Amino acid sequence: MAEIKIKINGQEYIGKRGQTILEVAKDNSIDIPTLCEHSDLEPKASCRLCLVSISGRKGFFTACSTLIEEGMDIQTDSEEIKALRKKNLELLFAQHIERCNTCVREFNCQFLKLARDYGVNLKKYEDRKTNYPKFNFGPSIYFDSSKCIDCRNCIEICEKQRVGFLELEEHQSFWEVMPSKNFKKDCVYCGQCILHCPAGAFMEIDSVSDVEAALKDKNKYVIFQVAPSIRTALGEEFNLPYGTNILGKLFSALHKIGAYKAFDVSVGADITTIEEANELIERITQKKTLPMFTSCCPAWVKYVEFYAPEFIPNLTTVRSPQIILGGLSKTYFAEIDKIQPQKIVVVSLMPCTAKKYEISRPELNINGLLPIDYVLTTRELARLFKKYNIKLDELEPEAGDAPWSEPTGAGIIYGASGGVTESAMRTAAYKLSGQKIKQIDFKELRGMEHIKEATINLGDIELKVAMVNGLGNAKKLLEILKKEPHKYDYIEVMACYGGCIGGGGQPIPTTEAIRHLRAQGLYDIDLEKSERIADESPAIQKLYQEFLNQEEARHKVCHTAYFTKTKENKFE
């Protein structure tokens, strides 16, 4: 790619053809303020904070959308530019009601930081969005339209997801972001709107106070269970490097705030893997519906049920790891620990806002109880710890609690795109051959590509698999399947970019580079494990010998069904 020489603030730099001014500035650690810019989205230049001037050209230019040209002489920090940025910030705050102490960006708000850096009077102009409506999208997402600065990032990401639930609507002579009234469009709760909103207008529906109340109730036994991807993401909320594994410190913090038990959802992932591998082998050998789709991502399941119900038979019947482990806590564990199931409160610590929706599904009911009582996202968990004055980075690591704190490596890599497939392939190969395979690293299944394909040879069986992250990419694959229904045998779909490590409940910012580091952290943990195939876990083996060997119990705890959905989020 051709190199281009430019000057920024009098200093010469080399960029590449096709790069923007902002990209070259970032590559060289030159600070140009941005608000609406995100690596997942096309530049829209809507906030106009990245203004620069170019010698020999009239006016000002947005660095995020202006391509570099040979010989450009760019100024980023003149007094005139600073004054314009300050004015733009004041105008943006005129359409943003400040509710900082309840905001998803309370501890890392770029908007507020810029206001302080530029000496902005937040109240210089009258708020024009007073009394604008607020919306709950199911039990998962809260949208406060009075905080929206109309950058339209949420609309773009919702369109990229091929959901289109967020639209522009004319309101008091302005075009505003609103949930769609179209009965053919509904929210799938992926939460990508939260990650890509720079103003905190979107956030998860908070469950922190409910969990605090449960912890204070002496008649309740509060069990926390930690999702795979939480361990390499939560540290960011405490200024630790991206991808740092904080699981031991996390268990320590949970014990400190009063957890009765702290379990690892990766153990549930091991069980999901075994059940899913069994179902895949059965579908292949008995010529049942193929390709089989994964179903551990609830946003993907909702997408199929609402937007593509003809593919419901393709979804595996296996429940997600959090649901399986929660169900086991209220059945098998309750029995061996001699606790009444109704006194157990299971709190899932998840990277995902759609998990809040998943736990409300009535078909997951076991003996009159839902397996999970509350879901806290990674961000909510950080807020809970900070309320308890927990300094995560200063804690001594502790082990999780028996019987479910020692997963295999296969359960841990569920957090990254391709991890579910790799876990299933390890077990499928194990089951088909009857012995441990020597090569269990299926590296061709890894990576951040939006659609990955591979052919896996398992003995006499050749499996054609695909892994997709991002619902828009899943839609592309569904269109392919309509034309070539036998193209694949197994398809893993994660609604969020990069898989769960890029989930809608993860720390902000979440970018492509950050997702890569979180995923690499999971693969590093997998390599260190002595057991890396789900079937090798002694705890899982014992569980199958004592409880899951009973068909009725296994079906009740590990399997479910799916149904065509109509629009759930209706607003007049």
Secondary structure, DSSP 8 states (H G I E B T S, - for coil): --EEEEEETTEEEEEETT-BHHHHHHHTT-----SS--TTS-----S--SEEEETTS-S-EETTT-B--TT-EEES--HHHHHHHHHHHHHHHTT----GGG-TTTTS-HHHHHHHHTT--TTSS--S-TT--EEEETTTEEEEGGG-----HHHHHHHHTT---EEEEEETTEEEEEE---TT-------HHHHH-TTS-EEE---HHHHHHHHH-TT-EEEEEE-GGGGGTGGGGGT--TT---HHHHHHHHHHTT-SEEEEHHHHHHHHHHHHHHHHHHHHHTT-SSSEE----HHHHHHHHHH-GGGGGGB--B--HHHHHHHHHTTHHHHHTT--GGGEEEEEEES-SHHHHHTT-GGG-BTTB-S-SEEEEHHHHHHHHHHTT--GGGS------TTSS---HHHHGGGSTTHHHHHHHHHHHHHHHSS--S----GGG-SS-SEEEEEEEETTEEEEEEEEESHHHHHHHHHHHHH-TTS-SEEEEESSTTGGGG-TTS-S---HHHHHHHHHHHHHHHHH-S--SGGG-HHHHHHIIIIITSHHHHHHHHB-------------
